[in-house]
Amino acid sequence: MKVLSITVFLMIFLSQAGNVAMAQMPEDLTEKKITEIISQMTLEEKVGQMTQITLQAVSKKQGTAKSKHEIDRAKLEEAIVKYNVGSILNVYDVAHELDYWHELITMIQDIALNKSRMKIPVIYGIDAIHGANYTMGATLFPQSLALASTWNRDLAAASGKITTIEAKASGIPWNFNPVMDLGRQVLWPRLWETYGEDVYLASQLGDSYIRASHAQGNFATCLKHYVGYSFPINGLDRTPAWISERMLREYFLPPFETGLKAGAKTVMINSSEVDGIPGHANYHLLTEVLKEELKFDGFTVSDWEDIIRLYTRDKVAASPKDAVRIAVMAGVDMSMVPYDFSFFNYLVELVKEGTVPLSRIDDAVRRILRVKFQTGLFENAYPDKSLKNSFATPESKEINLRSAEESVVLLKNKNNILPLKKGQKILVTGPTANMLSVLNGGWTITWQGNEESLYPQEHETVLEAVQRLAGADMVSYSPGSSFDKAGNTGDALKLAENSDVIVLCLGEPPYCETPGNISDLTLPAAQIEFAEKMIATGKPVVVVMLQGRPRLINGIAAAAAGLVNAFLPGMEGGTAIARVLFGEVNPSGKLPVTYPAAPNGITLYDHKPIESGQDQSGYKPLYPFGFGLSYTEFAYSGLKISSKEISMGQNLTVSVDVTNKGKVTGKEVVQLYLTDLVGSVTRPNKQLKGFEKVELKPGETKTVTFTITDEHMSFIGQKNKRITEPGDFKVTVGGMEAGFTLKN
């Protein structure tokens, strides 16, 4: 498809609700039915609904690259019939074929509906983080940080829609996604699961994803990880964050508020702690804020083994049983135990002792049953096999390719080294050049995403895509270096002698969660040394970075002729990168995070004036938030505001003209920033409050219009409440500024 046709197709695709089978029972009747069910349940049946176990707990054999998963039916029956488990999840197993998922889910529901007394269906949950990644052949999109690099709401929505369709086609109605944590600590190994560092950008893309997902009907998303998980002081996974109440409400809570308004039905809890209170013990955040203040009526689910950690790690519980008491009373509705029935046994004891009131159990069960009704499980708990025809369609692949293409960020293009020219002799080298796993990262086929042999070989690596576009006889290849150990660089150096240009692919191996912890953001020495050798050849070097977080590459960036950042662009990433390198696609990605220049220079774009230091030089990134080059040139002019003065409750209209001054069609992300010049609480130097992605032909001009409301001008005041203050503001778009005053 050409660009215009795929754009039109995307609009049509998103306007279609898909194969929707909505549960038709009105809300009041649903609540009456839930009350009736609860009244008939025993204590054990209620606590069972609050219990979630992993598939491995009821398996004979775990699926691997060499052997198929085998369920243990006796253990499965025990879990559902004796312990009444309400949910099962999948983490450690490999991706299954679609037909096996149907077999597995059917077996689970057969037991629940035919052998358990209450016949309550099980809700199966899965981490479909960038597609239905535990189903073989699924459409696997750019990971969230790469998707955020598109700055394209429609592509976020398409990701949500297609992921949901393919998860439902697998028989799974509950997705542990999206991650609404803000990526404001670049060391954190889960940065790539976020939509970046900015509140507005993350909220907008998350909103688009969730609404498109729920539009498919009978499906539940899960916001995670509520709240503050992504801002650990030392950058390591599952370690403490120190975030004040005001800062939490200003930065970290708003994306979750947006997700709830978009219709998210479940929330997964922060695995670490905020201000010394573990997430799973935080009554204030789980009950007072989430359930009471934000009026969340879905259910909360713990993260992996995090309740027992209140005893083993956090030492806030005197025993494993005490940990269960603390978590449930704090507001945890479902426990991802996940291997045994200890939670079940302890909670039954606690209720019988009177330590945990039955009313708290009934509240949790009501929330869980409500979501089971909302996802249509009481109407039909079995896989909809007709959705098989909607799985991994050519249209989905085309949209995925478009997403990957728009996620690529061009950071440097000295002397227009890019696009590459046909007829050039190209050396492709580096540890990420010829692997599919580095395009996808964690949560791909397996938890860690590092089983290269399991990846579908019909997809292209960067090397394979470059060979196809340039001609195999024009491309040479040598890996040159591993990720962290020097390799046989002699072959690469020899091949470089006969090459016109070097495409050097660097970055990170796949990882997920704690295994991705690092103590130094600098790219490993082996890769830096190899890059220096390639640059020393005197041949122009184009660096392609494939990574889950921005690794420090100052010297490489300074010496390279070209620099492309793709983060984790998904299964079509190799093709997309090559198309950008050869100019078949004009890059339009923009950074959703600040790319730091120094290990301790992790100041974010929306810093406060005091963060700059006395010499005002605190924000000196390698590349700033929102940055990204194009093969064409865009010019801004005619910034206008509707009034120099507005009153509370009035909106301000901002318009700007954008012109393509170059010779090729391109897409520009028009970004609007707002600065509150004086506030009762110190305000950031600027904040993103609007963006639109527009496509312009050579010589074409478009007017882009934004609306500024009271909400855009609001912030969390000294009493930890959201307020809007009168005063002077500044709007910045495309380097132009305009001021206005807000009156009472």
BAVODO-94387 format. One record per residue (C-alpha): residue in three letters; x, y, z. Coordinates in steps of 0.1 Angstrom, whole numbers, plus 5000, padded with zeros to 4 digits. Layout:
ALAXYZ/...
END
This chain:
MET500050005000/LYS501150364994/VAL501150615022/LEU497850775013/SER496050445009/ILE497250305042/THR496250635059/VAL492750605046/PHE492650235054/LEU493750305090/MET490850555094/ILE488350295081/PHE489950015102/LEU489650215134/SER486050315127/GLN484949955126/ALA484149805160/GLY485149455148/ASN483449135158/VAL481749255189/ALA479649035211/MET478649265240/ALA477149125272/GLN473549265270/MET472549255307/PRO471749605320/GLU473949725348/ASP471249715375/LEU470349365366/THR473949265366/GLU474449395401/LYS471349215413/LYS472648895397/ILE476048945414/THR474348995447/GLU472348675442/ILE475548475433/ILE477448615463/SER474548525487/GLN474848155476/MET478648135478/THR480547975507/LEU483448155522/GLU485847915504/GLU484147985471/LYS484448355476/VAL488148345486/GLY488848125456/GLN487548395433/MET490248615448/THR492948365440/GLN495048365408/ILE497548095400/THR499948055371/LEU499447795344/GLN502647625355/ALA501047545388/VAL498747305370/SER501047175343/LYS502946845338/LYS505447005315/GLN506347365306/GLY506447455270/THR509947515256/ALA511547555222/LYS511847175220/SER508747045238/LYS505047125239/HIS503247235271/GLU501246965289/ILE498447045313/ASP497946835344/ARG494146785344/ALA494046645380/LYS495846955393/LEU493647185372/GLU490547025386/GLU491847055421/ALA492547425416/ILE489147495402/VAL486847255421/LYS488547235455/TYR490147585457/ASN487647765434/VAL490347975418/GLY488948265399/SER491848335376/ILE494748175358/LEU497648355341/ASN500548275318/VAL504048405322/TYR506848155320/ASP505547935291/VAL506347985255/ALA503848115229/HIS501247845220/GLU499547785187/LEU496047925183/ASP494347585183/TYR496247485215/TRP494947795233/HIS491447705223/GLU491947355237/LEU493447485269/ILE490847755276/THR488047515267/MET489347255292/ILE489647525320/GLN486047645314/ASP484647295310/ILE485847225346/ALA484647555360/LEU481147525344/ASN480547155347/LYS482347045379/SER482447345403/ARG479347405424/MET478747765415/LYS479747725379/ILE481548065378/PRO483848095348/VAL487548145352/ILE489048465338/TYR492348405321/GLY494948685321/ILE497948745300/ASP500649005293/ALA499849085257/ILE502249385259/HIS502849465222/GLY500449225206/ALA499148875216/ASN502748775222/TYR501948445238/THR500248325206/MET502448205177/GLY502148415146/ALA500448715163/THR500849065151/LEU503649205173/PHE503749585173/PRO506449825184/GLN506849815222/SER505150105239/LEU508250335240/ALA508750285203/LEU504950325197/ALA505150655216/SER507950765192/THR505250775165/TRP503351045184/ASN500350895165/ARG497150835184/ASP495650635155/LEU498550385156/ALA498150345194/ALA494550275188/ALA495250035161/SER497649855184/GLY494949825210/LYS492349705186/ILE494449435169/THR496049315201/THR492549275216/ILE491149095185/GLU494048845185/ALA493948795223/LYS490148725220/ALA490848495191/SER493148305214/GLY490248275239/ILE491748525264/PRO489548815277/TRP491948995300/ASN495149175291/PHE497749305316/ASN498249615296/PRO498749905291/VAL501650015313/MET500650365324/ASP503750425345/LEU505650735334/GLY509150665321/ARG510950925340/GLN513850705353/VAL515850595322/LEU517850335340/TRP514750145349/PRO514649815329/ARG510949855321/LEU511250195305/TRP510450035271/GLU507049925284/THR505950285290/TYR504750565267/GLY507650785278/GLU508351065303/ASP505551305296/VAL502151305314/TYR500151435284/LEU501751215257/ALA501450895278/SER497850975288/GLN496851045252/LEU498350725238/GLY497050515266/ASP493650655262/SER493650575225/TYR494850215232/ILE492250145259/ARG489250285241/ALA490050095209/SER490549775230/HIS487249805248/ALA485449895215/GLN485949525206/GLY483649425234/ASN483849155261/PHE487449245270/ALA489249395300/THR492449595300/CYS494649635331/LEU496449955341/LYS499749895356/HIS501649935379/TYR499550155402/VAL501350385412/GLY504950525413/TYR506550195403/SER508550355375/PHE510550605395/PRO512950405417/ILE515750615431/ASN518550375420/GLY516850275387/LEU516649905396/ASP513349715392/ARG511149665423/THR513149915444/PRO511950215465/ALA510550535451/TRP510350845471/ILE507551055457/SER505651315476/GLU501851315475/ARG501851635454/MET504351505429/LEU502451175427/ARG499251355418/GLU501051595394/TYR502951335374/PHE502250975381/LEU498550955389/PRO497151145359/PRO497850865333/PHE495950625356/GLU493050865359/THR492950895322/GLY492950515318/LEU490050475343/LYS488050735324/ALA488750545292/GLY487150235307/ALA489950025321/LYS488349755343/THR491349625363/VAL494449765379/MET497749595388/ILE499549715418/ASN503049865422/SER505549585430/SER507849815451/GLU507150095476/VAL506450465476/ASP507650675506/GLY508250365526/ILE504850205521/PRO504849895499/GLY502249915471/HIS500449615483/ALA500049755518/ASN499050105508/TYR495550165520/HIS495650535512/LEU496450475475/LEU494550155469/THR491350235488/GLU491150605497/VAL492450735463/LEU491750465437/LYS488450315450/GLU486950605468/GLU488250925453/LEU488550795417/LYS485450575421/PHE487150275405/ASP484549985406/GLY486749715389/PHE489249505408/THR492849535418/VAL495249245412/SER498649195429/ASP501749155409/TRP503748825409/GLU504248695445/ASP504049045459/ILE501848975489/ILE504248725504/ARG507048975499/LEU505449205525/TYR506848945549/THR509948805531/ARG511249135517/ASP509549435531/LYS509349325567/VAL506049505573/ALA504249175580/ALA505048945610/SER504248635590/PRO502948515556/LYS499448505570/ASP499848865583/ALA500948965549/VAL497648845534/ARG495749035561/ILE497649355554/ALA497249335516/VAL493549245516/MET492649515541/ALA494749765521/GLY492549705490/VAL494049405471/ASP491149215455/MET492948935437/SER496248775446/MET498648655419/VAL499948395443/PRO500948225419/TYR502247875425/ASP500247745455/PHE497047795476/SER498647965506/PHE496748285500/PHE493548095499/ASN494247905531/TYR495448205551/LEU492548425540/VAL489948165549/GLU491548145584/LEU491648525587/VAL487948555580/LYS486948275603/GLU489048435631/GLY487248765625/THR490548945616/VAL489349025580/PRO485549105578/LEU483348915554/SER482249245540/ARG485749305527/ILE485648965510/ASP482249035495/ASP483449365481/ALA486449205464/VAL484248925450/ARG481649165437/ARG484349355418/ILE485749035403/LEU482348905393/ARG481449245378/VAL484449225355/LYS483548865346/PHE480048985336/GLN481549285317/THR483849055297/GLY480948835287/LEU482248525305/PHE478848445320/GLU477248465286/ASN479948255268/ALA483148155285/TYR484547965256/PRO486848075228/ASP485148235198/LYS486648025170/SER485148245143/LEU487748515153/LYS490448285139/ASN489748455105/SER490648795121/PHE493948675135/ALA497248815119/THR495548945088/PRO497449115059/GLU495749435070/SER497049395105/LYS500549335092/GLU500349645070/ILE499349865100/ASN502149705121/LEU504649795094/ARG503350155093/SER503650175131/ALA507250045130/GLU508150295102/GLU506750595121/SER508550485153/VAL511950525137/VAL513650845149/LEU516351005128/LEU518751185152/LYS521651285129/ASN522151305092/LYS525451475085/ASN525951585049/ASN522751395040/ILE524451055043/LEU520850925044/PRO518950805025/LEU521450545013/LYS521950524975/LYS521350224954/GLY524650104940/GLN526550174972/LYS528549884987/ILE527249845022/LEU528749675052/VAL526149575078/THR527649495112/GLY527149495149/PRO525449275175/THR521849375167/ALA522149355129/ASN520849005123/MET518548915152/LEU514748935154/SER514748925192/VAL516449265195/LEU513649425174/ASN511049305199/GLY512549275234/GLY510849115263/TRP507248985264/THR507848825230/ILE507048455226/THR508548415261/TRP508748635291/GLN512348745284/GLY511948745246/ASN515448595242/GLU514648265225/GLU515848355190/SER515148015176/LEU511448055183/TYR511048365162/PRO509148335129/GLN511748345102/GLU509548495076/HIS510248835093/GLU513349035083/THR516249135105/VAL517849465097/LEU520549285077/GLU518049085056/ALA515949385048/VAL518949585037/GLN520049295015/ARG516649284999/LEU516549654992/ALA520149704981/GLY520649364965/ALA522449084983/ASP525649124961/MET525949484973/VAL525849405011/SER528449235032/TYR528049125068/SER530049045099/PRO528749055135/GLY531949225146/SER531149235183/SER528749075208/PHE526749285232/ASP529349295260/LYS532349105247/ALA534749185219/GLY534348965189/ASN536348895158/THR536549255145/GLY539149165119/ASP536549035095/ALA534449345098/LEU537549575093/LYS538549385062/LEU535049405048/ALA534949785055/GLU537849845032/ASN535749755002/SER532549925014/ASP531150275006/VAL529150305039/ILE528850115071/VAL525550045088/LEU526549975124/CYS523749815145/LEU524249855183/GLY522049825214/GLU520749585240/PRO519849215241/PRO516249135250/TYR515349155287/CYS512349205309/GLU511949335345/THR514649255370/PRO516949065346/GLY517349395328/ASN518849585358/ILE521949785350/SER524150015371/ASP525550215342/LEU523550365313/THR526750375292/LEU526750135262/PRO528949835270/ALA532649895264/ALA532849615238/GLN530349795215/ILE531950135220/GLU535349995211/PHE533949825180/ALA532150145170/GLU535450335174/LYS537250095151/MET534550125125/ILE534650505126/ALA538450495124/THR538150325090/GLY537250665076/LYS534150525059/PRO530850705067/VAL529150515095/VAL525350515100/VAL524550385135/VAL521250215142/MET520350185179/LEU517949905190/GLN517449935227/GLY514849945255/ARG516250265270/PRO518650535257/ARG522150405263/LEU524850665264/ILE526650705231/ASN528151055232/GLY531450975213/ILE529750755188/ALA527051015181/ALA529651285176/ALA531651085151/ALA528950905132/ALA527651035099/GLY524150925107/LEU522250805138/VAL518950635139/ASN517150535171/ALA514450265168/PHE514050145204/LEU512149815200/PRO510149845167/GLY508549505168/MET508349215143/GLU508249445112/GLY511149655126/GLY513849525104/THR511849605073/ALA510849945086/ILE514450045095/ALA515749945060/ARG512950145043/VAL513850445063/LEU517550405055/PHE516850385018/GLY514350665017/GLU511350455009/VAL509950605041/ASN510550955053/PRO511350925091/SER508751105113/GLY509450965147/LYS510151195177/LEU511751105210/PRO509151035238/VAL511951065264/THR515051285269/TYR518151115255/PRO520751195282/ALA524351285274/ALA525851195308/PRO525350925335/ASN524151175360/GLY522651425336/ILE519251275337/THR517251595338/LEU513951575320/TYR512551815295/ASP509851955319/HIS512352045346/LYS511852335369/PRO514152635367/ILE515952545399/GLU516952205384/SER519152385358/GLY521552495385/GLN522852855390/ASP524452865356/GLN521152755339/SER522952465322/GLY521252175338/TYR519352055308/LYS522051945283/PRO520851625268/LEU522351445238/TYR518951485222/PRO515851655238/PHE512451525243/GLY510351565211/PHE513351575188/GLY513551395155/LEU514751485120/SER513151435086/TYR514451405050/THR512551725043/GLU512352065061/PHE509352205079/ALA508852575085/TYR506452725111/SER504753065108/GLY501753265117/LEU501353165154/LYS498053305166/ILE496053295198/SER492353385200/SER492753635228/LYS495453805249/GLU493153765279/ILE490653505289/SER488653435320/MET488253115340/GLY486152865321/GLN486953015287/ASN489052825262/LEU491952965242/THR492452875206/VAL495952845192/SER496752805155/VAL499952785136/ASP500852735099/VAL503252445090/THR504852435055/ASN506952155039/LYS509852345024/GLY511552035010/LYS511251814980/VAL509651504995/THR506451435013/GLY506851415051/LYS505051405084/GLU505651655111/VAL504651635148/VAL503451985157/GLN504052015195/LEU502352275217/TYR504052365251/LEU502552575278/THR504552765305/ASP502852905337/LEU505053205344/VAL504053245381/GLY502552985404/SER501952925441/VAL503952595436/THR507052605415/ARG506152525379/PRO508052345351/ASN509852545325/LYS507352405300/GLN504852125296/LEU503451945265/LYS499752025262/GLY498951935226/PHE500351755196/GLU499151675161/LYS500851475134/VAL500251615099/GLU501351495065/LEU502551755040/LYS503451735004/PRO506351954990/GLY505252314992/GLU502052235011/THR500952445041/LYS498452335067/THR497052525096/VAL497052325129/THR494652435157/PHE494752355194/THR492452435222/ILE493752525257/THR491352475286/ASP491352535323/GLU492452165327/HIS495652235306/MET496452525329/SER495752345362/PHE498252185386/ILE498452035421/GLY498552305446/GLN499952335481/LYS496952145496/ASN497451855472/LYS494351945452/ARG494152035415/ILE493752405410/THR493852665383/GLU495352995392/PRO494953325373/GLY498153475359/ASP500353495328/PHE501053205305/LYS503253145275/VAL502452915245/THR505352785225/VAL504952605191/GLY507752545166/GLY510052785183/MET507453075183/GLU505953215214/ALA502753395224/GLY501653515258/PHE498153545273/THR496653625307/LEU494153415326/LYS491753625348/ASN489453525376/
END
